[in-house]
Amino acid sequence: MQLYVIRHGQTDWNAERRLQGQKDIPLNDVGRAQASQNGETLKSMLGKAERFAFVASPLSRTRETMERLRQAMGLDPLGYRTDERLRELSFGDWEGHTLKEVRQIAPEKLLARDADKWSFIPPGLAAESYEILCWRVGAWLQSLEGPTVSVSHGGVIRSLFRLIGGVDEAEAAGLPIPQDRILVVDVGAGRMDWV
């Protein structure tokens, strides 16, 4: 099965290195340009991608990325669906803070996160670890019925590297996930390449 995965374009919180999680932060101008450029790249790779399903996280930054991407491909911007399982992981009470700010308010918790980033659950209601996120993403993967283009988040893509690529937990949790490239995934072969 072919899977093309795009991280949403940049937001102001990304630029400020704030933990965004499930806060609904819009794209900035850089992010809008990244989304359109990824659409141009995808068009050159797939044409109109008639046999592909298009699915995005329901957060506005992923929806706008998908709509700009589809428009650049010459497709109806709204011709996609959303899936709750593709939401970013929740950073709980830490959302909106930089790691420097977290270090000042909860240095012992940040040390615990540094020791085991994959399994660490931040404080706060509905906070998640990468391991918990991986369960959601795994369920989404099992639901795919054919070739798919997806727009999601850094945590979701880290989960894909763990689930499909077999990357170990510590490495997967720290992988840099670009916003201006496309991850091409061969699910059956476990191969993943950035273009």
C-alpha positions as CSV (number, residue, x, y, z in Angstrom):
1,M,0.0,0.0,0.0
2,Q,1.2,3.5,-0.9
3,L,1.1,6.2,1.7
4,Y,2.2,9.8,1.3
5,V,2.4,11.7,4.6
6,I,2.8,15.4,5.0
7,R,3.3,17.3,8.2
8,H,1.2,20.5,8.4
9,G,3.0,23.7,7.5
10,Q,4.7,26.0,10.0
11,T,2.7,27.9,12.6
12,D,3.9,30.8,14.8
13,W,4.1,28.3,17.7
14,N,6.4,26.0,15.6
15,A,8.6,29.0,14.9
16,E,8.7,29.9,18.6
17,R,9.3,26.2,19.5
18,R,6.2,26.0,21.7
19,L,4.6,22.7,22.5
20,Q,1.5,22.8,20.3
21,G,-0.1,19.5,20.8
22,Q,-3.8,19.6,20.3
23,K,-4.1,23.4,20.5
24,D,-5.7,24.7,17.3
25,I,-3.0,27.0,16.1
26,P,-3.3,28.3,12.4
27,L,-0.6,28.2,9.8
28,N,1.6,31.3,9.3
29,D,2.7,32.6,5.9
30,V,5.7,30.2,5.8
31,G,3.4,27.3,6.5
32,R,1.0,28.3,3.8
33,A,3.9,28.4,1.3
34,Q,5.2,25.0,2.5
35,A,1.7,23.5,2.0
36,S,1.4,24.8,-1.5
37,Q,4.9,23.7,-2.4
38,N,4.2,20.2,-1.1
39,G,1.1,20.1,-3.3
40,E,3.2,21.0,-6.3
41,T,5.7,18.3,-5.5
42,L,2.9,15.7,-5.0
43,K,1.3,16.7,-8.3
44,S,4.6,16.1,-10.1
45,M,4.8,12.7,-8.4
46,L,1.1,11.5,-8.6
47,G,-0.7,13.7,-11.1
48,K,-4.3,14.1,-10.0
49,A,-4.0,11.0,-7.8
50,E,-7.4,9.7,-8.7
51,R,-7.1,6.4,-6.9
52,F,-5.9,8.0,-3.7
53,A,-7.9,8.7,-0.6
54,F,-7.1,12.0,1.1
55,V,-7.3,12.3,4.9
56,A,-6.2,14.9,7.5
57,S,-6.2,15.5,11.2
58,P,-9.2,17.6,12.1
59,L,-7.1,20.5,13.5
60,S,-7.2,23.7,11.4
61,R,-3.4,23.7,10.6
62,T,-3.7,20.3,9.0
63,R,-7.0,21.0,7.2
64,E,-5.6,24.3,5.7
65,T,-2.4,22.4,4.7
66,M,-4.5,19.7,3.0
67,E,-6.7,22.3,1.2
68,R,-3.7,24.3,-0.1
69,L,-2.0,21.0,-1.1
70,R,-5.1,19.8,-3.0
71,Q,-5.5,23.2,-4.6
72,A,-1.9,23.1,-5.9
73,M,-2.6,19.7,-7.3
74,G,-5.6,21.1,-9.3
75,L,-8.1,19.3,-7.1
76,D,-11.2,20.4,-5.1
77,P,-9.7,21.8,-1.9
78,L,-12.5,20.3,0.2
79,G,-12.4,16.8,-1.4
80,Y,-10.9,15.0,1.7
81,R,-12.0,13.7,5.0
82,T,-10.7,14.1,8.5
83,D,-9.9,11.4,11.1
84,E,-9.7,12.0,14.9
85,R,-7.0,9.4,15.2
86,L,-4.6,11.7,13.3
87,R,-4.7,14.4,16.0
88,E,-1.3,15.4,17.4
89,L,-0.5,13.9,20.9
90,S,-1.7,16.0,23.8
91,F,1.0,17.7,25.8
92,G,-1.5,18.4,28.6
93,D,-0.6,21.4,30.8
94,W,2.6,22.0,28.8
95,E,0.8,23.1,25.6
96,G,1.7,26.7,24.7
97,H,5.0,26.6,26.6
98,T,8.5,26.2,25.3
99,L,10.8,23.5,26.9
100,K,12.8,26.4,28.4
101,E,9.6,27.6,30.2
102,V,8.8,24.0,31.3
103,R,12.3,23.6,32.7
104,Q,11.6,26.6,35.0
105,I,8.2,25.4,36.2
106,A,8.7,21.6,36.3
107,P,12.4,20.7,36.0
108,E,12.0,17.3,37.6
109,K,9.2,16.4,35.1
110,L,11.4,17.5,32.2
111,L,14.2,15.3,33.5
112,A,11.8,12.4,33.6
113,R,10.8,13.1,30.0
114,D,14.4,13.3,28.9
115,A,15.0,9.9,30.4
116,D,12.2,8.2,28.5
117,K,10.6,10.6,26.0
118,W,8.6,7.8,24.2
119,S,6.6,6.7,27.3
120,F,6.5,10.0,29.3
121,I,3.0,11.5,29.9
122,P,3.1,15.2,30.7
123,P,0.9,16.5,33.5
124,G,-2.7,17.4,32.9
125,L,-6.0,15.9,31.8
126,A,-5.9,13.9,28.5
127,A,-2.1,14.2,28.2
128,E,-0.5,11.4,26.1
129,S,2.8,9.7,25.6
130,Y,4.1,8.8,22.1
131,E,3.3,5.2,23.1
132,I,-0.4,6.1,23.6
133,L,-0.4,8.1,20.3
134,C,1.0,5.0,18.6
135,W,-2.1,3.0,19.5
136,R,-4.3,5.6,17.8
137,V,-2.1,5.7,14.7
138,G,-1.9,1.9,14.5
139,A,-5.7,1.7,14.5
140,W,-5.8,4.3,11.7
141,L,-3.2,2.3,9.7
142,Q,-5.4,-0.8,10.1
143,S,-8.4,1.1,8.7
144,L,-6.7,2.1,5.4
145,E,-8.2,0.5,2.3
146,G,-5.9,1.7,-0.4
147,P,-3.4,4.4,-1.5
148,T,-3.7,7.4,0.8
149,V,-2.4,10.9,1.1
150,S,-2.4,12.2,4.7
151,V,-1.7,15.5,6.4
152,S,-1.0,15.1,10.1
153,H,1.5,16.1,12.8
154,G,5.1,15.4,13.9
155,G,4.0,13.0,16.6
156,V,1.9,11.0,14.2
157,I,4.8,10.7,11.8
158,R,7.1,9.6,14.6
159,S,4.6,6.9,15.4
160,L,4.7,5.8,11.7
161,F,8.5,5.5,11.9
162,R,8.0,3.2,15.0
163,L,5.1,1.2,13.6
164,I,6.2,0.8,9.9
165,G,9.9,1.5,9.9
166,G,10.7,-0.4,13.1
167,V,12.7,2.6,14.5
168,D,13.4,2.1,18.2
169,E,11.4,4.2,20.7
170,A,14.2,6.6,21.7
171,E,15.2,7.3,18.1
172,A,11.6,7.7,17.0
173,A,10.8,10.2,19.8
174,G,13.6,12.5,18.7
175,L,13.4,12.3,14.9
176,P,13.2,15.7,13.2
177,I,10.0,15.9,11.1
178,P,10.3,18.6,8.4
179,Q,7.3,20.6,7.2
180,D,8.5,21.2,3.7
181,R,8.9,17.6,2.6
182,I,6.8,14.5,1.8
183,L,7.2,11.1,3.5
184,V,6.7,8.3,1.0
185,V,5.8,5.1,2.8
186,D,5.7,1.6,1.4
187,V,3.7,0.0,4.1
188,G,4.2,-3.6,3.1
189,A,8.0,-3.3,2.7
190,G,8.4,-1.1,5.8
191,R,10.3,1.5,3.7
192,M,10.0,5.2,4.4
193,D,11.8,8.0,2.4
194,W,11.6,11.8,2.5
195,V,11.2,13.6,-0.8
